[in-house]
Amino acid sequence: MSRGPEPLRMAIHQAGHAVAQALIGSGRFAVSRVTLGIEPNAAWPDHTAWGEAALDREIRLSVYEFGLVTLAGIAAEERYLASHPPEEEPLVALSDLAEWNEQAKQVFDHAGKVELVSLNIMRKLREWFTDPAIWQVVEDLAAELVTQGTLAGSNLASILERLPR
């Protein structure tokens, strides 16, 4: 029987989205809330992987920024799974991939261009998540998400302000 990802992996995924949003925000917007979508410390048998990292305002992102934010959860999970291999084949956030591919196909006229931009985005995300200071923020945010379920306001800001600028 296949189960959803464990709480920390799901939190790493959502923290990845939030950190990418904070890194590209540069004063244009801020991350206002990050949630796992479950009660803190709830039983974990078959929760589906969902959550969100919400912004403080409506914003238009370039296609590259959109890709960074959308694929950041997958890249963060990839980094996490490299040091915490799962017992069975891990599920991938197909909704994130589908959302990115749908947007990219509207912008780029060739599947090869979508693939090239996707590879460049994942390269940048791996670069970010290899940086020890950035990864520490991902881990700190994920740890808080596991215990609290949702972070917002000054609690969230105090973690994200540790990101290098």
N, C-alpha and C positions, 0 to 999 in steps of 0.2 A: 504494500500500500504506500503510495507516494504521499509525502507530507509537504506542507509549505515550508519555506525556509525558517530556520530558527530565529528567535527574536533579535539576536545581535546582528545577524546577517541582514535582516530586514531593516534594522536601524542603520547599519552601515550604508545600505542602499539610499535611504532617505537623507542621511547626512551628506552623502555624495552629491545629491541634487542641491541641497541647501548651500553647501560649500561652493559649488560651481556658480550658483546664483550670486552668492556674496562676492566671489572673485570677479565676475563680469559686471556687477552692479556699479562699481566705481562712483558712488554718489547719485546715480540716476534712480536707484531703487534700493530697497532693503528687503531682506527675508523677514517676514513678520511672524511666521508660525511654521513649525515642522511637527508632523504627527505621524504616528504609526497606525492610527485608526483603530486601536484596541485599548482596552483598559490596562493601566500599568500593572505589571506582574500577573496578568491574566494567564489562565491555563492556555497552552499553546498547541493543542493537537492538530487542528486542520485549518488554521487561519490562512486565508489567501493573502498573498503579498500585496498590500496596498498601503498607501499613506500619501502624504503630500508635503510639499515645501512651498508655502504660499508667500507671495510678494505683497508689499504694502500698497501697491498701486498697479493699475493696468499699464502694461509696457509693451512696446513693439520691439522684438529682438530681431537682429539680423539672422539669416539662416544659419550662419556659423555659430552665433551665440545660442540659438535655439537648439542646435545639435549638441553643444557643450552641456547645456542644462539637461536636455532630454536623455542623453547617453551617460551622464555622470553617475547615475545610480548603478548602471551595469559596470562601468569602469571601477567604481569603488568596490563593488562585490568581487570583481575579478582580482583586485589587489588583496582583499580579505581572504578569498578562497585559495590564493597562492600559499598562504601560511596556515590556513585552516581547511585542508581538503575535506570535502563532505564524504559520507559513507557511500552515497549513491550519486549518480549523475545529477548535478544541480540544475534546477529549472532556471531559465533565463526570463527576464522581464520582457516578454513578447509585446506587451502593450507599449512599452517605451520604444522598442525597435519599430513597431508598426507606425507609431506616431511620427518618429523621425523620418522613416521612409516615405510616408504619405506627404509630409511637408517638403522633403528634398525633391521628390518627383515632380512637385508643382513648380519648383524653381529651376531644376536642371533638366535639360532636354535629352539626356542620355544616361542609361544605367551606369555606364562607366564613370561618369562624372559624380554620380551619387556615391559610388563605391570609393572613389578617390577622396572626396570630401569626408566621407565617413571614416576612412583610415586616418586622415589628418586630424580629425576631431579626437579619435581614440588615442592617437599619439600624444596630443596635447593633454588630454585627461590623464594618461599614464604618467606624463611628465609632472603634472600637478600632484598626483597621488603618490609619486615617488619622493617628493619633497618631504622631509621629515616634519617640518613645521606645519605644513598643510595636512599631512596625514594625521598628525596628533590632534588637530581640530576635528577631523572626521571621527576619530576614535572617541574623543571627549564628548562630542555631540551625540554619537550613537549610544554611549554608555548612559547618558542622561535620558535619552529617548526610551531605552529599555526600562528604566526605573519610573519615569514620569509619564510616558505615553505621548505627551505633547509638550513642546517648548515654545514659548512666546515671550515677547517683551524683553525686559532687562536680562532675564535668565538666558535667553537665546542670544541676545546682543553681546553679553559678556563672553560667550564662547566664540562667536564669529569674529569679534574684534581682535582675537589672537592671530588671525590670518595675516601673513606677510602682505604688504602693499607694494 
